[in-house]
Amino acid sequence: MRNTRGAARKRRRFKVLLGTAVSFTTDVSSGGFCTETMRVLAPKTVVKGAIEGLGKKVPFSGRVVWTVPGDSSVNLRGRMGISFTEIGPELLELLKAQ
């Protein structure tokens, strides 16, 4: 049996801007993305940011769904899963193009 949710998710690297923090996606879909970052936010945190790709910076709104903390003493990045709550057609187009 094929997992359609997993099939829609693709491993692509986009630059993610959340305030002054910069990170990169490890996988992304039209529903959200996973990112590696030195500082994770608490689950349920509302976020606004932008994803950069193909020379465009496209805004989004979302919510942190899950986190795995990193360890800065050994330069280990944490991970966050972010679910989109508001995206426009420009972001959907960017996600399909890559």
N, CA, C and O of each residue as an XYZ file, in Angstrom:
392
protein
N       0.838     -1.182      0.000
C       0.000      0.000      0.000
C       0.884      1.248      0.000
O       1.806      1.354      0.809
N       0.619      2.157     -0.869
C       1.422      3.370     -0.995
C       0.918      4.456     -0.049
O      -0.286      4.691      0.054
N       1.826      5.102      0.625
C       1.494      6.185      1.543
C       1.395      7.485      0.743
O       2.416      8.045      0.345
N       0.181      7.963      0.508
C       0.008      9.159     -0.314
C       0.505     10.408      0.384
O       0.975     11.332     -0.279
N       0.415     10.459      1.688
C       0.926     11.630      2.394
C       2.431     11.723      2.223
O       2.963     12.799      1.948
N       3.121     10.598      2.384
C       4.562     10.567      2.210
C       4.963     10.839      0.770
O       6.005     11.442      0.515
N       4.142     10.397     -0.165
C       4.443     10.612     -1.581
C       4.388     12.086     -1.941
O       5.128     12.536     -2.815
N       3.525     12.840     -1.283
C       3.385     14.269     -1.575
C       4.530     15.078     -0.986
O       4.820     16.179     -1.454
N       5.174     14.543      0.029
C       6.264     15.244      0.705
C       7.545     14.982     -0.067
O       7.836     13.839     -0.418
N       8.307     16.025     -0.332
C       9.537     15.878     -1.107
C      10.710     16.438     -0.328
O      10.574     17.398      0.431
N      11.856     15.828     -0.527
C      13.075     16.319      0.110
C      13.647     17.431     -0.747
O      14.261     17.182     -1.785
N      13.439     18.655     -0.304
C      13.954     19.825     -1.002
C      14.492     20.799      0.014
O      14.031     20.852      1.155
N      15.462     21.562     -0.407
C      16.059     22.543      0.489
C      15.607     23.931      0.084
O      15.952     24.425     -0.990
N      14.838     24.547      0.948
C      14.450     25.943      0.798
C      14.990     26.686      2.012
O      15.048     26.129      3.108
N      15.376     27.911      1.827
C      15.765     28.774      2.941
C      14.482     29.230      3.616
O      13.532     29.634      2.947
N      14.454     29.164      4.952
C      13.288     29.565      5.735
C      13.689     30.723      6.643
O      14.700     30.654      7.342
N      12.896     31.776      6.626
C      13.114     32.929      7.504
C      11.974     32.987      8.510
O      10.807     33.098      8.135
N      12.321     32.909      9.789
C      11.356     33.057     10.879
C      11.877     34.173     11.764
O      12.730     33.944     12.622
N      11.373     35.371     11.560
C      11.924     36.525     12.259
C      13.355     36.740     11.796
O      13.606     36.873     10.598
N      14.300     36.776     12.739
C      15.707     36.935     12.376
C      16.417     35.594     12.215
O      17.574     35.551     11.798
N      15.729     34.498     12.545
C      16.330     33.169     12.436
C      16.253     32.664     10.994
O      15.249     32.847     10.305
N      17.326     32.033     10.563
C      17.405     31.442      9.227
C      17.654     29.953      9.385
O      18.517     29.537     10.158
N      16.895     29.154      8.649
C      17.104     27.710      8.647
C      16.807     27.191      7.246
O      16.552     27.972      6.330
N      16.841     25.883      7.084
C      16.563     25.277      5.786
C      15.612     24.107      5.967
O      15.662     23.400      6.974
N      14.749     23.910      4.984
C      13.827     22.785      5.047
C      14.582     21.488      4.799
O      15.560     21.456      4.052
N      14.112     20.412      5.441
C      14.632     19.082      5.149
C      13.634     18.315      4.299
O      14.030     17.428      3.542
N      12.368     18.630      4.402
C      11.342     18.144      3.493
C      10.165     19.098      3.557
O       9.989     19.813      4.544
N       9.367     19.108      2.515
C       8.309     20.105      2.409
C       7.165     19.553      1.578
O       7.374     18.754      0.665
N       5.952     19.985      1.902
C       4.770     19.641      1.118
C       3.834     20.843      1.147
O       4.152     21.864      1.758
N       2.704     20.730      0.501
C       1.749     21.840      0.521
C       1.104     22.004      1.897
O       0.431     23.004      2.144
N       1.302     21.033      2.798
C       0.745     21.127      4.143
C       1.689     21.700      5.177
O       1.250     22.140      6.239
N       2.994     21.702      4.881
C       3.960     22.209      5.845
C       5.363     21.732      5.526
O       5.634     21.256      4.424
N       6.255     21.863      6.502
C       7.641     21.485      6.278
C       8.334     21.120      7.577
O       7.853     21.423      8.668
N       9.472     20.463      7.434
C      10.355     20.165      8.548
C      11.613     20.991      8.337
O      12.090     21.122      7.210
N      12.148     21.545      9.404
C      13.345     22.361      9.294
C      14.333     22.016     10.401
O      13.946     21.590     11.489
N      15.598     22.203     10.109
C      16.652     22.059     11.110
C      17.065     23.444     11.553
O      17.253     24.335     10.724
N      17.207     23.633     12.851
C      17.526     24.949     13.384
C      18.262     24.809     14.714
O      18.110     23.800     15.403
N      19.036     25.788     15.069
C      19.750     25.740     16.348
C      18.800     25.986     17.524
O      19.060     25.525     18.636
N      17.715     26.702     17.287
C      16.777     27.016     18.368
C      15.364     26.640     17.949
O      14.800     27.248     17.039
N      14.797     25.646     18.605
C      13.444     25.228     18.275
C      12.436     26.038     19.089
O      12.742     26.525     20.178
N      11.248     26.169     18.546
C      10.148     26.847     19.228
C       9.224     25.796     19.840
O       9.223     24.643     19.409
N       8.455     26.184     20.822
C       7.542     25.246     21.486
C       6.403     24.839     20.554
O       5.949     25.648     19.744
N       5.936     23.587     20.660
C       4.762     23.182     19.883
C       3.591     24.132     20.130
O       3.432     24.662     21.229
N       2.793     24.337     19.119
C       1.624     25.221     19.087
C       1.980     26.692     18.913
O       1.087     27.538     18.855
N       3.292     27.016     18.828
C       3.699     28.395     18.602
C       3.267     28.822     17.200
O       3.526     28.120     16.223
N       2.614     29.965     17.112
C       2.213     30.524     15.822
C       3.413     31.242     15.226
O       4.087     32.012     15.910
N       3.680     30.988     13.943
C       4.828     31.601     13.288
C       4.406     32.283     11.992
O       3.453     31.869     11.332
N       5.126     33.318     11.653
C       5.005     33.975     10.357
C       6.417     34.056      9.810
O       7.366     34.351     10.536
N       6.539     33.792      8.533
C       7.872     33.812      7.955
C       7.807     33.813      6.448
O       6.794     34.173      5.848
N       8.908     33.404      5.847
C       8.999     33.350      4.390
C       9.871     32.176      3.997
O      10.787     31.789      4.722
N       9.572     31.621      2.839
C      10.392     30.581      2.231
C      11.007     31.179      0.979
O      10.322     31.821      0.183
N      12.313     30.964      0.810
C      13.018     31.488     -0.356
C      13.378     30.366     -1.308
O      13.846     29.305     -0.895
N      13.153     30.615     -2.590
C      13.529     29.671     -3.627
C      13.290     30.279     -4.991
O      12.389     31.102     -5.156
N      14.082     29.885     -5.966
C      13.962     30.404     -7.329
C      14.010     31.929     -7.370
O      13.351     32.551     -8.204
N      14.788     32.528     -6.472
C      14.934     33.977     -6.439
C      13.747     34.726     -5.862
O      13.658     35.947     -5.992
N      12.828     33.998     -5.220
C      11.640     34.634     -4.626
C      11.619     34.399     -3.127
O      12.105     33.379     -2.639
N      11.050     35.358     -2.399
C      10.805     35.226     -0.968
C       9.288     35.270     -0.803
O       8.663     36.306     -1.030
N       8.694     34.131     -0.405
C       7.239     33.996     -0.365
C       6.780     33.833      1.087
O       7.248     32.929      1.779
N       5.869     34.696      1.559
C       5.434     34.641      2.958
C       4.478     33.471      3.235
O       3.798     32.966      2.342
N       4.457     33.066      4.510
C       3.519     32.052      4.974
C       3.216     32.305      6.443
O       3.952     33.020      7.123
N       2.140     31.720      6.924
C       1.822     31.656      8.348
C       1.690     30.185      8.693
O       1.276     29.376      7.862
N       2.044     29.842      9.926
C       1.972     28.442     10.310
C       1.949     28.257     11.807
O       1.822     29.209     12.577
N       2.077     26.999     12.198
C       2.053     26.626     13.609
C       3.048     25.482     13.799
O       3.097     24.554     12.992
N       3.836     25.553     14.863
C       4.777     24.480     15.179
C       3.970     23.283     15.667
O       3.180     23.392     16.605
N       4.177     22.143     15.019
C       3.432     20.929     15.362
C       4.244     20.030     16.287
O       3.699     19.471     17.239
N       5.541     19.884     16.019
C       6.398     19.052     16.855
C       7.830     19.601     16.837
O       8.222     20.333     15.928
N       8.589     19.229     17.855
C       9.986     19.660     17.933
C      10.861     18.538     18.483
O      10.396     17.671     19.222
N      12.121     18.575     18.110
C      13.159     17.723     18.686
C      14.314     18.672     18.994
O      14.914     19.225     18.072
N      14.635     18.869     20.266
C      15.686     19.833     20.596
C      17.059     19.376     20.131
O      17.337     18.180     20.039
N      17.909     20.353     19.841
C      19.294     20.076     19.484
C      20.176     20.201     20.707
O      19.684     20.299     21.830
N      21.461     20.198     20.491
C      22.430     20.365     21.573
C      23.532     21.286     21.064
O      24.422     20.853     20.332
N      23.470     22.554     21.452
C      24.428     23.541     20.943
C      25.861     23.246     21.386
O      26.804     23.689     20.730
N      26.045     22.507     22.484
C      27.401     22.214     22.946
C      28.154     21.301     21.976
O      29.385     21.280     21.983
N      27.438     20.553     21.152
C      28.082     19.694     20.138
C      27.624     20.083     18.735
O      27.752     19.302     17.793
N      27.084     21.306     18.605
C      26.645     21.846     17.323
C      25.607     20.954     16.633
O      25.610     20.818     15.409
N      24.722     20.350     17.431
C      23.660     19.501     16.900
C      22.386     20.326     16.765
O      21.880     20.865     17.750
N      21.882     20.420     15.567
C      20.678     21.210     15.312
C      19.428     20.462     15.762
O      19.362     19.233     15.711
N      18.439     21.236     16.202
C      17.145     20.674     16.521
C      16.293     20.617     15.260
O      16.703     21.093     14.202
N      15.119     20.037     15.377
C      14.203     19.946     14.238
C      12.811     20.394     14.677
O      12.403     20.199     15.822
N      12.101     20.999     13.731
C      10.715     21.415     13.975
C       9.866     21.022     12.782
O      10.297     21.108     11.633
N       8.657     20.593     13.078
C       7.667     20.379     12.039
C       6.689     21.535     12.093
O       6.107     21.809     13.143
N       6.504     22.210     10.980
C       5.615     23.374     10.926
C       4.510     23.108      9.922
O       4.766     22.741      8.775
N       3.288     23.297     10.367
C       2.114     23.132      9.522
C       1.678     24.503      9.013
O       1.550     25.444      9.796
N       1.448     24.620      7.704
C       0.973     25.888      7.157
C      -0.464     26.148      7.620
O      -1.301     25.245      7.602
N      -0.742     27.385      8.032
C      -2.122     27.796      8.326
C      -2.615     28.786      7.282
O      -3.820     28.974      7.107
N      -1.671     29.420      6.587
C      -2.031     30.368      5.530
C      -0.905     30.428      4.507
O       0.222     30.814      4.816
N      -1.243     30.033      3.272
C      -0.286     30.150      2.178
C      -1.044     30.638      0.952
O      -2.240     30.390      0.799
N      -0.336     31.321      0.102
C      -0.949     31.831     -1.113
C      -0.565     30.997     -2.323
O       0.251     30.081     -2.221
N      -1.147     31.312     -3.454
C      -0.855     30.566     -4.679
C       0.609     30.662     -5.099
O       1.135     29.748     -5.733
N       1.270     31.772     -4.745
C       2.678     31.933     -5.115
C       3.552     30.881     -4.420
O       4.499     30.369     -5.018
N       3.231     30.553     -3.140
C       3.996     29.541     -2.441
C       3.702     28.151     -3.011
O       4.618     27.347     -3.183
N       2.457     27.872     -3.298
C       2.115     26.584     -3.914
C       2.847     26.407     -5.244
O       3.334     25.319     -5.552
N       2.920     27.469     -6.018
C       3.633     27.431     -7.298
C       5.120     27.156     -7.092
O       5.721     26.378     -7.833
N       5.712     27.801     -6.080
C       7.128     27.601     -5.777
C       7.385     26.151     -5.371
O       8.366     25.551     -5.811
N       6.522     25.587     -4.544
C       6.702     24.217     -4.074
C       6.595     23.213     -5.218
O       7.308     22.209     -5.232
N       5.721     23.473     -6.164
C       5.551     22.576     -7.307
C       6.713     22.683     -8.290
O       7.066     21.703     -8.946
N       7.306     23.868     -8.393
C       8.359     24.122     -9.381
C       9.681     23.447     -9.043
O      10.448     23.119     -9.948
N       9.959     23.238     -7.793
C      11.270     22.689     -7.395
C      11.269     21.185     -7.398
O      12.288     20.567     -7.089
